[in-house]
């Protein structure tokens, strides 16, 4: 291997607290040692389901943030399902890594985007992701059109006259938008709209 050794990040995850990430970590460290790659960080999510999104997985969230900061140039995970079980979340993760020039190695599936075959897999996966997003948009649009055709009113229901009167009274006495919204169980936008109307 020529040039600088790759800086690798390991991502390990188990779904329950009774499991351990040690076996995954040891196997991935062995891969790095075999290839001459330097492990710079291990990111772990213990007892967190792969169905959870990035925001509910602190280890994955930290990994993606550090990837954008250039802390490493390759990520290793034990298997595809360690990264995620939701197709769209998984494809978003793959896309985010590609955008910042970070390769991905999935040990069990022998997927390696540092190789031509691995990059081809990534591109095909990305094409499927784009197709899936287009299908979702199409289904949502069709659903909205069906609802409109049936006379369904879309969006939040309008606030009743009595509630609007209370909102005006509270605003008039100097209560803030958030305070009024919380007290009456309405959205901040509803209160802000009424406040603007009062000023006209």
N, C-alpha and C positions, 0 to 999 in steps of 0.2 A: 504494500500500500504506500503510495507516494503522497507527499504533502503533509500538512498538519493532520493529526488524528481527529476524527469527528468528536464533537462534544455531545454526549448523549444524555437525554432525560428519560427516566423510567417511569411509567405510569402503571400502578397496581391497584386493584380494587376487589373487594369481596362484598357480598350482599348482606351477610349477617355477622354479628359480633363474635359468634362461635367459630368463624373461619379465620384463617391467617393469610396474610399476603406474602409470607416468607418464601414459600415455594416459587411463586411468580418472580419475586425479586431475585432470588438466587439463579434461576434459569436465565433471566434477562442479563444479569451481571456476567454470566458465563458467555453469553452471546457477544457482549461488548469486549470481554477479555480476548475471545477468539479473533475478533476483528480488529483489535487494537484501538478500540474506541474508549474515550475517557468519560466515565459516568460523573456528571456534574451535580445531579439532583435526582432524588426519588420522590415522586408525588404519589400520595396514597389516599384512597377513600375507603375507610373501613366501615363495614356495616351499612353501606348505602347502595340502594338498588340502581342498576344500570338504566332503569326506566326514568330515573330522575334527570332533569335537565342540568345544564351547566351551573346555574345559580344555586342549586341544592347540593352540588358536589364541590366542596372547597378545594380538593386536590386537583381536579380537572380544571377548575377556574384559575387556580394559581399557575398551572402548567401553561395554559393558553396565554395568560398575561406575560409570563416569562418568555414564551416563544416569540411574542411580538417585540420583546426587548432584546432579542438576539442572544439569550443566555446559552442556547444550544442549537445544534442544527439537525438533530435527528431525535425522534421520540420512539421508544420501544414499549410495546404492550404485549401481554401474554397472548391475547386473542381479541378478535373484533368485538365480542360481547363484553369485554372488560371496559372498552371505551364507551359503549352505549348499546341499549336495546331498541331505542327509537330510531328508525331509519333516518328521519329528517335531522334529529339532533346529531346523529353520527356523521351524516354527510356535511353538516355545518362545521363540525369539528375538523373533519378532513380538509374541507375547503379553507378554513382559517389557517391551518398549518401550511397548506400549499401557498397561500397568499404571502406568508412571511418567509417562504423559502425553507421550511423545516420538513425534512423527510420523515416517513413513518414506516416502522417495521412491526408487523404483527407476527409473532413467533409461531403460533399454532397453525395459522393459515399460510405461512411462508410468503406473506405479502411484504414487499420491500420496495418502497418508492425511491430508493437510491439506485435501483436497476431500471432498465428500459421496460421490462415486463411489468414491474410494479407501477411505474408511471402510467402505462397503458391501462392497467386496472383502475387506477385513480381517475383517469379521464373518462373511462366508460361509466364508472360509478357517478361521476359528476354529471354526465349526460342524463342518466336515469334520475338523478336528483332534480335536475331542471325540469324534466318531463313530469315528475311527481308534483312539483310546485305548480306547474301550469295546470295540471288536472285539478288540483285543489282550488285554484283561483276560479277555474271554469265551473266547478261544482258549487262554489259559494255564490258566484254570480247568478247561476241558474236558479239556485234556491231563493235568492232575493227577488228575482223576477217572478217566480211562482207566488211568493208571498204577496207581492204588490198586486198581481193579477187577482188574487183572492180578496183584495181589499185590506190586507193586514197593514197596520200603520207601523213603520219601522222606526227604530230609535227609541229613546227613553220616553215614557208617557209624560205628557204635560203636567205641571204642578197645578193642583186645584186652586180655585180663587181664594179659599179660606187660608190655605198655607201661604200663598203669595202675599196676602194681607199681613200675616204675622211676620213674614220675612221683611216686608217694607217697614213695618213698625220697629223691628229690631235694628234694621240698618239705620233708620231715622234717629234712633237713640244712640247711635255710635258703635254698635257691636260690629266686629270684624266679619269678613266673609266666611272664614273657616269656622269661627265660633257659631255663627248662625246656621251654617250647613250641618255641623255636627249636632247641634241642639235639635234640629228639625228633621234630621235623617234624609237630607237632600244633597245633591252634588254641589261642589264648589262652583261649577260652571253655571248652575241654575241661579244661585245667589248672585253671582257676578253679573249675569244677564239682567236680573231685576234691578241691581244697583245702577247699571248703565242706563236702563230705561228711566229710572228715577231722576237721573242727572240731566236728561234731555229736556 
